[in-house]
Amino acid sequence: MVPLSFKEISERLKHMDLPEIDLVIGIGSGGVPPATFVAFYLNADLEVMTLNYRDEKNTPRFDEPKVLHKPLWDLEGKRILLVDDVSVSGKTMNAALELLKGYNVKTLAMKGKADFVLFPEIKDCVKWPWKE
């Protein structure tokens, strides 16, 4: 397991060449802490879309990611960054993107697959600082 600190995440975020963003949407629950970090850094609004696919032991609990809570937002004309902690299979990220189809959306993950990945070199499990 690879331990990461808030400082390491912050430093990596400072060196990312991210586009102009109006709204950060964190995929809850795992994506909420990193989305908060990113929204603060980008001085953007923050919303949460709660989807769930895996339990705390990383075992799939549903056949596919399930939307647990999606607020009714006015997203017209907004530049959106969809954030999750991990996007290895891409199932949760793709389910969220499907709900945001037709909008200007880019994706960011701490590790895995996305338009922007903070730690692309990490292949192992991560010990996130917000899960201490």
DSSP file (Angstrom, degrees, kcal/mol; ACC not computed):
  #  RESIDUE AA STRUCTURE BP1 BP2  ACC     N-H-->O    O-->H-N    N-H-->O    O-->H-N    TCO  KAPPA ALPHA  PHI   PSI    X-CA   Y-CA   Z-CA
    1    1 A M              0   0    0      0, 0.0   125,-0.2     0, 0.0   123,-0.0   0.000 360.0 360.0 360.0 134.0    0.0    0.0    0.0
    2    2 A V  E     -a  126   0A   0    123,-3.0   125,-2.8     2,-0.0     2,-0.3  -0.833 360.0-145.7 -96.6 116.4    1.3    3.4   -1.0
    3    3 A P  E     -a  127   0A   0      0, 0.0     2,-0.4     0, 0.0   125,-0.2  -0.646  16.6-170.7 -81.6 137.1    0.9    6.1    1.7
    4    4 A L        -     0   0    0    123,-2.0     2,-0.2    -2,-0.3     3,-0.0  -0.971   8.3-147.6-125.2 143.8    0.2    9.6    0.4
    5    5 A S     >  -     0   0    0     -2,-0.4     4,-2.1   123,-0.1     5,-0.2  -0.651  28.2-113.4-103.8 163.8    0.1   12.8    2.4
    6    6 A F  H  > S+     0   0    0     -2,-0.2     4,-2.8     1,-0.2     5,-0.2   0.881 119.5  55.4 -59.0 -37.8   -2.0   16.0    1.9
    7    7 A K  H  > S+     0   0    0      2,-0.2     4,-2.6     1,-0.2    -1,-0.2   0.914 106.6  48.5 -63.5 -43.9    1.3   17.8    1.1
    8    8 A E  H  > S+     0   0    0      2,-0.2     4,-2.1     1,-0.2    -1,-0.2   0.903 113.7  46.9 -63.4 -40.9    2.2   15.3   -1.7
    9    9 A I  H  X S+     0   0    0     -4,-2.1     4,-2.4     2,-0.2    -2,-0.2   0.922 112.8  49.5 -66.3 -43.6   -1.2   15.6   -3.2
   10   10 A S  H  X S+     0   0    0     -4,-2.8     4,-2.0     1,-0.2    -2,-0.2   0.911 110.9  49.5 -61.8 -44.0   -1.1   19.4   -2.9
   11   11 A E  H  X S+     0   0    0     -4,-2.6     4,-0.9     1,-0.2    -1,-0.2   0.910 112.0  48.0 -62.8 -42.8    2.3   19.6   -4.6
   12   12 A R  H >< S+     0   0    0     -4,-2.1     3,-0.7     1,-0.2     4,-0.3   0.906 109.9  52.7 -65.5 -40.6    1.2   17.3   -7.4
   13   13 A L  H >< S+     0   0    0     -4,-2.4     3,-1.3     1,-0.2    -1,-0.2   0.874 102.8  58.6 -62.6 -38.2   -1.9   19.4   -7.9
   14   14 A K  H 3< S+     0   0    0     -4,-2.0    -1,-0.2     1,-0.3    -2,-0.2   0.790 107.2  48.3 -61.5 -27.6    0.1   22.6   -8.2
   15   15 A H  T << S+     0   0    0     -4,-0.9     2,-0.3    -3,-0.7    -1,-0.3   0.398  87.5 105.5 -97.0   2.2    2.0   21.1  -11.1
   16   16 A M    <   -     0   0    0     -3,-1.3     2,-1.2    -4,-0.3   102,-0.0  -0.631  68.5-137.6 -81.2 139.8   -1.0   19.9  -13.1
   17   17 A D        +     0   0    0     -2,-0.3    -1,-0.1     0, 0.0    -3,-0.1  -0.709  37.1 176.7 -96.5  82.0   -1.9   22.0  -16.1
   18   18 A L        -     0   0    0     -2,-1.2     3,-0.1    -5,-0.2    98,-0.0  -0.597  26.3-117.6 -90.2 148.6   -5.7   22.0  -15.5
   19   19 A P        -     0   0    0      0, 0.0     2,-0.2     0, 0.0    -1,-0.1  -0.223  45.6 -74.7 -74.9 170.8   -8.2   23.9  -17.7
   20   20 A E        -     0   0    0      2,-0.0     2,-0.4    60,-0.0    22,-0.0  -0.513  58.7-168.9 -64.2 130.8  -10.4   26.7  -16.6
   21   21 A I        -     0   0    0     -2,-0.2    59,-0.2    21,-0.2     3,-0.1  -0.977  28.1-176.3-130.8 138.3  -13.2   25.2  -14.5
   22   22 A D  S    S+     0   0    0     57,-2.7    23,-1.9    -2,-0.4     2,-0.4   0.747  78.1  24.3 -96.2 -33.5  -16.5   26.6  -13.2
   23   23 A L  E     -bc  45  80B   0     56,-2.1    58,-2.4    21,-0.2     2,-0.5  -0.995  59.1-157.3-142.6 130.4  -17.7   23.6  -11.3
   24   24 A V  E     -bc  46  81B   0     21,-3.0    23,-2.4    -2,-0.4     2,-0.6  -0.923  12.1-162.8-103.4 130.3  -16.0   20.6   -9.7
   25   25 A I  E     -bc  47  82B   0     56,-2.6    58,-3.0    -2,-0.5     2,-0.4  -0.964   6.9-154.6-114.4 118.1  -18.3   17.5   -9.2
   26   26 A G  E     -bc  48  83B   0     21,-2.7    23,-2.6    -2,-0.6     2,-0.8  -0.752  15.2-130.2 -91.0 135.7  -17.0   15.0   -6.7
   27   27 A I  E  >  -b   49   0B   0     56,-2.8     4,-2.8    -2,-0.4     5,-0.3  -0.774  47.8 -99.3 -85.7 113.7  -18.1   11.4   -7.1
   28   28 A G  E  4 S+b   50   0B   0     21,-2.5    23,-1.8    -2,-0.8    41,-0.1  -0.625  86.0   9.7 -84.9 137.8  -19.2   10.4   -3.6
   29   29 A S  T >4 S+     0   0    0     -2,-0.3     3,-1.4    21,-0.2    -1,-0.2  -0.913 133.1  24.7-107.1 -28.7  -18.1    9.0   -1.5
   30   30 A G  T 34 S+     0   0    0      1,-0.3    -2,-0.2     2,-0.1    54,-0.1   0.767 121.2  54.1 -63.7 -27.1  -14.4    8.4   -2.3
   31   31 A G  T 3X S+     0   0    0     -4,-2.8     4,-2.2     1,-0.2    -1,-0.3   0.522  85.6  84.4 -86.7  -4.9  -14.1   11.4   -4.6
   32   32 A V  H <> S+     0   0    0     -3,-1.4     4,-2.2    -5,-0.3     5,-0.2   0.947  89.3  46.9 -67.4 -48.9  -15.4   14.0   -2.2
   33   33 A P  H  > S+     0   0    0      0, 0.0     4,-2.0     0, 0.0    -1,-0.2   0.951 117.3  42.4 -59.9 -47.7  -12.1   14.7   -0.3
   34   34 A P  H  > S+     0   0    0      0, 0.0     4,-2.6     0, 0.0    -2,-0.2   0.885 113.1  53.6 -66.6 -33.7  -10.1   15.0   -3.5
   35   35 A A  H  X S+     0   0    0     -4,-2.2     4,-2.9     2,-0.2     5,-0.2   0.878 107.5  51.7 -64.6 -36.4  -12.8   17.1   -5.2
   36   36 A T  H  X S+     0   0    0     -4,-2.2     4,-2.2     2,-0.2    -1,-0.2   0.930 110.5  48.3 -63.5 -46.0  -12.8   19.4   -2.3
   37   37 A F  H  X S+     0   0    0     -4,-2.0     4,-2.4     1,-0.2    -2,-0.2   0.937 115.0  45.0 -55.9 -50.5   -9.0   19.8   -2.6
   38   38 A V  H  X S+     0   0    0     -4,-2.6     4,-2.6     2,-0.2    -2,-0.2   0.898 111.3  51.6 -66.5 -43.0   -9.3   20.5   -6.4
   39   39 A A  H  X>S+     0   0    0     -4,-2.9     5,-2.3     2,-0.2     4,-0.8   0.908 111.7  47.9 -61.8 -41.6  -12.3   22.9   -6.1
   40   40 A F  H ><5S+     0   0    0     -4,-2.2     3,-0.8    -5,-0.2    -2,-0.2   0.943 112.5  48.5 -62.3 -47.5  -10.4   24.9   -3.5
   41   41 A Y  H 3<5S+     0   0    0     -4,-2.4    -2,-0.2     1,-0.2    -1,-0.2   0.883 118.1  40.1 -60.6 -40.3   -7.2   25.0   -5.6
   42   42 A L  H 3<5S-     0   0    0     -4,-2.6    -1,-0.2    -5,-0.1   -21,-0.2   0.472 105.2-126.6 -88.4  -2.9   -9.2   26.0   -8.7
   43   43 A N  T <<5 +     0   0    0     -4,-0.8     2,-0.3    -3,-0.8    -3,-0.2   0.929  63.6 141.6  53.9  47.5  -11.4   28.5   -6.8
   44   44 A A      < -     0   0    0     -5,-2.3   -21,-0.2    -6,-0.2    -1,-0.2  -0.767  58.1 -95.5-116.4 159.6  -14.4   26.7   -8.3
   45   45 A D  E     -b   23   0B   0    -23,-1.9   -21,-3.0    -2,-0.3     2,-0.4  -0.340  39.3-140.8 -67.5 158.0  -17.8   25.7   -7.0
   46   46 A L  E     +b   24   0B   0    -23,-0.2     2,-0.3   -21,-0.1   -21,-0.2  -0.985  23.7 168.9-129.1 134.0  -18.2   22.2   -5.6
   47   47 A E  E     -b   25   0B   0    -23,-2.4   -21,-2.7    -2,-0.4     2,-0.4  -0.905  23.1-134.4-132.8 163.9  -21.1   19.7   -5.9
   48   48 A V  E     -b   26   0B   0     -2,-0.3     2,-0.5   -23,-0.2   -21,-0.2  -0.982  10.5-168.6-126.2 133.7  -21.4   16.0   -5.1
   49   49 A M  E     -b   27   0B   0    -23,-2.6   -21,-2.5    -2,-0.4     2,-0.8  -0.983  21.7-143.9-115.1 116.8  -22.9   13.2   -7.1
   50   50 A T  E     +bD  28  69B   0     19,-2.7    18,-3.2    -2,-0.5    19,-2.0  -0.738  32.3 156.4 -93.0 112.5  -23.2   10.1   -5.0
   51   51 A L  E     - D   0  67B   0    -23,-1.8     2,-0.4    -2,-0.8    16,-0.2  -0.910  18.7-164.5-122.4 153.6  -22.6    6.9   -6.9
   52   52 A N  E     + D   0  66B   0     14,-2.0    14,-2.6    -2,-0.3    12,-0.1  -0.994  28.8 145.9-144.7 139.5  -21.5    3.6   -5.4
   53   53 A Y        +     0   0    0     -2,-0.4     8,-3.3     1,-0.3     9,-1.0   0.536  66.9  44.2-132.9 -40.7  -20.0    0.4   -6.8
   54   54 A R  B     -G   60   0C   0      6,-0.3    -1,-0.3     7,-0.2     2,-0.1  -0.797  68.9-130.7-116.8 154.6  -17.6   -1.0   -4.2
   55   55 A D    >   -     0   0    0      4,-2.3     3,-2.3    -2,-0.3    -1,-0.1  -0.252  47.7 -81.7 -88.6-175.5  -17.7   -1.5   -0.5
   56   56 A E  T 3  S+     0   0    0      1,-0.3    -1,-0.1     2,-0.1    -2,-0.0   0.707 131.7  54.9 -62.5 -20.5  -15.0   -0.5    2.0
   57   57 A K  T 3  S-     0   0    0      2,-0.2    -1,-0.3     0, 0.0    -3,-0.0   0.266 120.1-109.7 -95.6  10.9  -13.0   -3.6    1.2
   58   58 A N  S <  S+     0   0    0     -3,-2.3    -2,-0.1     1,-0.3    -4,-0.0   0.686  73.5 139.3  71.1  21.1  -13.1   -2.7   -2.6
   59   59 A T        -     0   0    0      1,-0.0    -4,-2.3     2,-0.0    -1,-0.3  -0.830  62.1-107.7 -96.2 131.4  -15.5   -5.5   -3.4
   60   60 A P  B     -G   54   0C   0      0, 0.0    -6,-0.3     0, 0.0     3,-0.1  -0.357  32.2-175.6 -57.5 131.0  -18.2   -4.7   -5.9
   61   61 A R        +     0   0    0     -8,-3.3     2,-0.3    -2,-0.1    -7,-0.2   0.563  68.9  36.6-103.6 -12.8  -21.6   -4.5   -4.1
   62   62 A F  S    S-     0   0    0     -9,-1.0     4,-0.0     1,-0.1    -1,-0.0  -0.874  85.4-113.0-131.0 164.5  -23.7   -4.0   -7.2
   63   63 A D  S    S-     0   0    0     -2,-0.3    -1,-0.1     1,-0.2   -10,-0.0   0.824 103.1  -0.4 -66.2 -30.5  -23.5   -5.3  -10.8
   64   64 A E  S    S-     0   0    0    -12,-0.1    -1,-0.2    -3,-0.0   -12,-0.1  -0.955 102.7 -65.9-150.1 164.0  -22.7   -1.8  -12.0
   65   65 A P        -     0   0    0      0, 0.0     2,-0.4     0, 0.0   -12,-0.2  -0.287  52.4-149.6 -56.5 138.4  -22.3    1.6  -10.3
   66   66 A K  E     -D   52   0B   0    -14,-2.6   -14,-2.0    -4,-0.0     2,-0.6  -0.937  11.3-127.0-117.5 131.5  -25.5    2.8   -8.9
   67   67 A V  E     +D   51   0B   0     -2,-0.4   -16,-0.3   -16,-0.2     3,-0.1  -0.666  30.2 171.8 -76.7 119.8  -26.6    6.5   -8.5
   68   68 A L  E    S+     0   0B   0    -18,-3.2     2,-0.3    -2,-0.6   -17,-0.2   0.729  70.1   5.7 -98.7 -29.7  -27.5    7.1   -4.9
   69   69 A H  E     +D   50   0B   0    -19,-2.0   -19,-2.7   -41,-0.1    -1,-0.3  -0.860  56.7 169.1-159.2 121.0  -27.9   10.8   -5.1
   70   70 A K        -     0   0    0     -2,-0.3   -21,-0.1   -21,-0.2    -3,-0.0  -0.900  25.9-146.1-132.4 104.2  -27.8   13.3   -8.0
   71   71 A P        -     0   0    0      0, 0.0     2,-0.9     0, 0.0    -2,-0.0  -0.176  27.2-103.4 -62.4 161.2  -29.0   16.8   -7.3
   72   72 A L        +     0   0    0      2,-0.0     2,-0.3     0, 0.0    -2,-0.0  -0.796  52.6 178.7 -88.2 105.2  -30.8   18.8   -9.9
   73   73 A W        -     0   0    0     -2,-0.9     2,-0.8    -3,-0.0     3,-0.1  -0.713  36.3-128.6-107.8 156.4  -28.2   21.2  -11.1
   74   74 A D        +     0   0    0     -2,-0.3    -2,-0.0     1,-0.1     0, 0.0  -0.897  40.3 160.6 -99.6 101.2  -28.1   24.0  -13.7
   75   75 A L    >   +     0   0    0     -2,-0.8     3,-2.2     2,-0.1    29,-0.3   0.429  19.5 134.1-104.2  -1.2  -25.0   22.9  -15.7
   76   76 A E  T 3  S+     0   0    0      1,-0.3     3,-0.1    -3,-0.1    27,-0.1  -0.281  82.1   0.5 -57.0 126.1  -25.7   24.8  -18.9
   77   77 A G  T 3  S+     0   0    0      1,-0.3     2,-0.3    -2,-0.0    -1,-0.3   0.437 100.0 132.0  78.3   0.2  -22.6   26.6  -20.1
   78   78 A K    <   -     0   0    0     -3,-2.2     2,-0.7   -56,-0.0    26,-0.6  -0.619  57.3-133.6 -89.3 145.2  -20.4   25.4  -17.2
   79   79 A R  E     - e   0 104B   0     -2,-0.3   -57,-2.7    -3,-0.1   -56,-2.1  -0.880  34.9-161.4 -94.3 116.7  -17.0   24.0  -17.5
   80   80 A I  E     -ce  23 105B   0     24,-3.0    26,-2.4    -2,-0.7     2,-0.5  -0.805  20.9-163.2-111.8 138.5  -17.1   20.9  -15.3
   81   81 A L  E     -ce  24 106B   0    -58,-2.4   -56,-2.6    -2,-0.4     2,-0.5  -0.976  13.6-154.9-117.4 116.1  -14.3   18.8  -13.8
   82   82 A L  E     -ce  25 107B   0     24,-3.0    26,-2.7    -2,-0.5     2,-0.4  -0.803  17.7-165.4 -91.9 123.8  -15.6   15.4  -12.5
   83   83 A V  E     +ce  26 108B   0    -58,-3.0   -56,-2.8    -2,-0.5     2,-0.3  -0.918  18.1 163.5-122.4 136.2  -13.3   14.1   -9.8
   84   84 A D  E     - e   0 109B   0     24,-1.9    26,-1.2    -2,-0.4    27,-0.2  -0.956  38.8-127.0-138.7 160.2  -12.9   10.6   -8.1
   85   85 A D  E    S+     0   0B   0     -2,-0.3    26,-1.4   -58,-0.3    25,-0.8   0.957  94.0  12.8 -71.3 -49.6  -10.2    9.2   -6.0
   86   86 A V  E     + e   0 111B   0     24,-0.2    -1,-0.3    23,-0.2    26,-0.2  -0.986  53.9 175.2-132.6 137.3   -9.6    6.1   -8.1
   87   87 A S  E     + e   0 112B   0     24,-2.0    26,-3.4    -2,-0.4    22,-0.1  -0.609  26.7 140.0-139.5  77.4  -10.7    5.2  -11.6
   88   88 A V  S    S+     0   0    0     24,-0.2    -1,-0.1    -2,-0.2    24,-0.1   0.950  83.1  24.3 -86.1 -56.6   -9.2    1.8  -12.5
   89   89 A S  S    S-     0   0    0      1,-0.0    -1,-0.1    23,-0.0    -2,-0.1   0.780  95.9-138.0 -78.7 -25.6  -12.0    0.0  -14.3
   90   90 A G     >  +     0   0    0     -4,-0.1     4,-2.8    23,-0.0     5,-0.2   0.426  66.4 122.9  84.8  -1.3  -13.6    3.3  -15.2
   91   91 A K  H  > S+     0   0    0      2,-0.2     4,-2.0     1,-0.2     5,-0.1   0.922  75.6  41.0 -62.7 -46.2  -17.1    2.0  -14.4
   92   92 A T  H  > S+     0   0    0      2,-0.2     4,-2.2     1,-0.2    -1,-0.2   0.932 116.8  48.6 -68.7 -44.8  -18.0    4.6  -11.9
   93   93 A M  H  > S+     0   0    0      1,-0.2     4,-2.6     2,-0.2    -2,-0.2   0.918 112.6  48.8 -60.6 -43.9  -16.5    7.5  -13.8
   94   94 A N  H  X S+     0   0    0     -4,-2.8     4,-2.1     2,-0.2    -1,-0.2   0.870 109.0  52.5 -65.8 -36.7  -18.3    6.3  -17.0
   95   95 A A  H  X S+     0   0    0     -4,-2.0     4,-1.3    -5,-0.2    -1,-0.2   0.909 112.0  46.2 -64.4 -41.0  -21.6    6.0  -15.2
   96   96 A A  H  X S+     0   0    0     -4,-2.2     4,-1.0     1,-0.2    -2,-0.2   0.908 110.9  52.4 -66.6 -41.9  -21.2    9.6  -13.9
   97   97 A L  H  < S+     0   0    0     -4,-2.6     3,-0.4     1,-0.2    -2,-0.2   0.868 104.0  57.6 -62.2 -36.1  -20.2   10.8  -17.4
   98   98 A E  H >< S+     0   0    0     -4,-2.1     3,-1.1     1,-0.2    -1,-0.2   0.891 105.6  49.9 -60.8 -39.2  -23.3    9.2  -18.8
   99   99 A L  H 3< S+     0   0    0     -4,-1.3    -1,-0.2     1,-0.2    -2,-0.2   0.730 113.7  46.4 -70.4 -21.8  -25.4   11.3  -16.4
  100  100 A L  T >< S+     0   0    0     -4,-1.0     3,-1.9    -3,-0.4    -1,-0.2   0.199  81.0 145.0-105.1  14.3  -23.5   14.4  -17.5
  101  101 A K  T <   +     0   0    0     -3,-1.1     3,-0.1     1,-0.3    -3,-0.1  -0.256  64.5  29.4 -56.9 135.6  -23.8   13.7  -21.3
  102  102 A G  T 3  S+     0   0    0      1,-0.4    -1,-0.3     3,-0.1     2,-0.2   0.308 101.0 101.3  96.7  -8.2  -24.1   16.8  -23.4
  103  103 A Y  S <  S-     0   0    0     -3,-1.9     2,-1.3   -27,-0.1    -1,-0.4  -0.649  86.5 -98.2-105.9 165.6  -22.2   19.0  -20.9
  104  104 A N  E     +e   79   0B   0    -26,-0.6   -24,-3.0   -29,-0.3     2,-0.4  -0.686  61.0 164.5 -84.3  92.0  -18.6   20.3  -21.1
  105  105 A V  E     +e   80   0B   0     -2,-1.3     2,-0.3   -26,-0.2   -24,-0.2  -0.941  22.8 179.7-123.1 132.2  -16.9   17.7  -18.8
  106  106 A K  E     -e   81   0B   0    -26,-2.4   -24,-3.0    -2,-0.4     2,-0.3  -0.846  23.6-133.1-115.9 160.2  -13.3   16.7  -18.1
  107  107 A T  E     -e   82   0B   0     -2,-0.3     9,-1.8   -26,-0.2     2,-0.4  -0.878  17.6-173.8-120.1 149.9  -12.3   14.0  -15.6
  108  108 A L  E     +ef  83 116B   0    -26,-2.7   -24,-1.9    -2,-0.3     2,-0.3  -0.996   4.5 178.3-139.9 134.3   -9.6   13.9  -12.9
  109  109 A A  E     -ef  84 117B   0      7,-2.2     9,-2.0    -2,-0.4    10,-0.3  -0.968  34.6-133.2-130.8 149.9   -8.6   10.9  -10.8
  110  110 A M  E    S-     0   0B   0    -26,-1.2     9,-2.5   -25,-0.8     2,-0.3   0.898  96.1  -3.6 -66.3 -38.9   -6.0   10.7   -8.1
  111  111 A K  E    S+e   86   0B   0    -26,-1.4   -24,-2.0     7,-0.2     2,-0.4  -0.986 111.9  35.8-149.4 154.8   -4.9    7.4   -9.8
  112  112 A G  E    S-e   87   0B   0     -2,-0.3     2,-0.5     7,-0.3   -24,-0.2  -0.889  98.8 -15.7 111.9-137.2   -6.2    5.3  -12.6
  113  113 A K  S    S+     0   0    0    -26,-3.4     2,-0.3    -2,-0.4    -2,-0.1  -0.945  75.3 113.4-117.7 127.4   -7.7    6.5  -15.9
  114  114 A A  S    S-     0   0    0     -2,-0.5     3,-0.1    -7,-0.1    -6,-0.1  -0.952  76.6 -88.9-170.2 174.1   -9.0   10.0  -16.5
  115  115 A D  S    S+     0   0    0     -2,-0.3     2,-0.4     1,-0.2    -7,-0.2   0.890 121.6  25.9 -62.0 -37.8   -8.3   13.1  -18.6
  116  116 A F  E    S-f  108   0B   0     -9,-1.8    -7,-2.2    -3,-0.1     2,-0.5  -0.997  72.5-174.4-129.2 128.6   -6.0   14.2  -15.7
  117  117 A V  E     -f  109   0B   0     -2,-0.4    -7,-0.2    -9,-0.2    -6,-0.1  -0.984  13.0-161.3-126.7 121.5   -4.4   11.8  -13.3
  118  118 A L  S    S+     0   0    0     -9,-2.0    -7,-0.2    -2,-0.5    -8,-0.2   0.897  90.9  23.4 -69.2 -40.5   -2.4   13.1  -10.3
  119  119 A F    >   +     0   0    0     -9,-2.5     3,-1.3   -10,-0.3    -7,-0.3  -0.588  66.6 158.3-127.1  70.3   -0.5    9.9   -9.7
  120  120 A P  T 3  S+     0   0    0      0, 0.0    -1,-0.1     0, 0.0    -2,-0.1   0.745  73.0  62.8 -66.1 -21.3   -0.4    7.9  -12.9
  121  121 A E  T 3  S+     0   0    0     -3,-0.1     2,-0.6     2,-0.0   -10,-0.1   0.673  81.7  93.5 -78.1 -16.3    2.7    6.0  -11.7
  122  122 A I    <   +     0   0    0     -3,-1.3   -10,-0.3     1,-0.2    -3,-0.1  -0.679  37.1 160.4 -84.6 121.3    0.9    4.4   -8.7
  123  123 A K        +     0   0    0     -2,-0.6    -1,-0.2     2,-0.1     3,-0.1   0.613  53.7  77.1-108.9 -21.9   -0.5    1.0   -9.5
  124  124 A D  S    S-     0   0    0      1,-0.2     2,-0.1  -123,-0.0    -2,-0.0  -0.211  96.6 -75.6 -82.3 175.6   -0.9   -0.3   -6.0
  125  125 A C        -     0   0    0      1,-0.1  -123,-3.0    -2,-0.0     2,-0.4  -0.368  50.7-133.7 -65.9 153.2   -3.6    0.5   -3.4
  126  126 A V  E     -a    2   0A   0   -125,-0.2     2,-0.9    -3,-0.1    -1,-0.1  -0.904   6.9-141.5-116.3 140.3   -3.2    3.9   -1.8
  127  127 A K  E     -a    3   0A   0   -125,-2.8  -123,-2.0    -2,-0.4     5,-0.1  -0.865  31.2-150.7 -95.4  99.6   -3.5    4.9    1.9
  128  128 A W    >   -     0   0    0     -2,-0.9     3,-1.6  -125,-0.2  -123,-0.1  -0.446  14.4-130.9 -74.4 142.5   -5.3    8.2    1.5
  129  129 A P  G >  S+     0   0    0      0, 0.0     3,-0.9     0, 0.0    -1,-0.1   0.764 106.1  59.3 -66.3 -23.4   -4.6   10.8    4.2
  130  130 A W  G 3  S+     0   0    0      1,-0.2    -2,-0.0     2,-0.1  -125,-0.0   0.477  98.3  60.4 -83.9  -0.8   -8.3   11.4    4.7
  131  131 A K  G <         0   0    0     -3,-1.6    -1,-0.2     1,-0.2    -3,-0.1   0.096 360.0 360.0-109.4  21.6   -8.9    7.8    5.6
  132  132 A E    <         0   0    0     -3,-0.9    -1,-0.2    -5,-0.1    -2,-0.1   0.471 360.0 360.0 -73.2 360.0   -6.5    7.9    8.7
